Amino acid sequence: MSDAPTDHNDDFDWDAWIADRRKLFEERVSLNQHIGLHFESAGPGWSRMSMQLRPEVMNPFDAAHGGSICALIDSAAGSAIAAATLPDDRIMGTIDMQVHFLERARGTVLIAEGRVIRAGAAIAIAQVDVKDDAGRTVAMGTCTFRLGKPGSQRHRNED
């Protein structure tokens, strides 16, 4: 059972929010853009992101680099928390992350699904599962974020 807020207005424009979030990850020059993170979808307290397994995210042994998987986990967790704390547009930052690498990724893409475990006034925690396109869980992570005050608009990518 999640302590994530679920009292979102039914009239909330998720399509517009997802489109704005997609621009944040895919069009702004950042690490997220460099490693090819794609914002797939989101809803109250959850998000889905993907990353193509292309040369920029691989290690010298032709496996997904742990750092690129961590970036995917961090971004999926932050997006789930952002979706859980709407309509506030808060600055937030990762203050702790734990990742378990379970299996070498195979295939062409990694899919990360993040969900909020708990969101308070100042701290939020999300859990993320990462699967390859064969459906195998290759990593899981837990991220803790420090939340800015409600209404503290972002002026940069917080992930």
Residue, then its C-alpha position, 0 to 999 in steps of 0.5 A: m500500500s502506497d502513502a502516495p497522494t491520490d487526490h488528483n483532480d479528475d480534470f488534470d490534463w495528464d497528456a499536457w503534463i506528460a508532453d511537458r515532461r517529455k520535452l524536459f528529458e528529450e529536448r533540453v541539453s542534459l545527461n538525460q538527452h545524451i543517454g537517450l532517456h525517453f519519457e513514456s508515460a505517467g499518472p498519479g504517483w508513477s512514471r515509465m521511462s525507457m533508454q535504448l541500449r546504444p553505445e553511449v550507455m554501454n561499458p567496454f564489455d558491451a553491457a549496460h553501464g551501471g551509471s546509465i542504469c542509475a540515471l534511468i532509475d533516478s529520472a523515473a523516481g523523480s518523475a513519479i514523485a513529480a507526478a505524485t506532488l502535482p499540481d505543485d511544481r517543485i524543485m527537488g533533488t536526490i539525496d539518497m539512492q540504493v540500486h541492486f543490479l540483478e542481471r545483465a541486460r539483454g536486447t535493445v531497450l531498458i524500461a523503468e517503472g517508478r512508483v512513489i512509496r511515500a511523499g511527505a512535505a519535505i521528503a519523498i521516496a520512490q521505488v523503480d524496477v528496470k526490465d529489459d525488452a525480454g521482460r527480465t528484471v535487471a535492476m531495482g532501486t530506491c531513491t529519496f528526494r528532498l522536495g522544495k516548497p510548493g510553488s518553487q518553480r523549476h528553472r533546471n532539470e531536477d533529475 
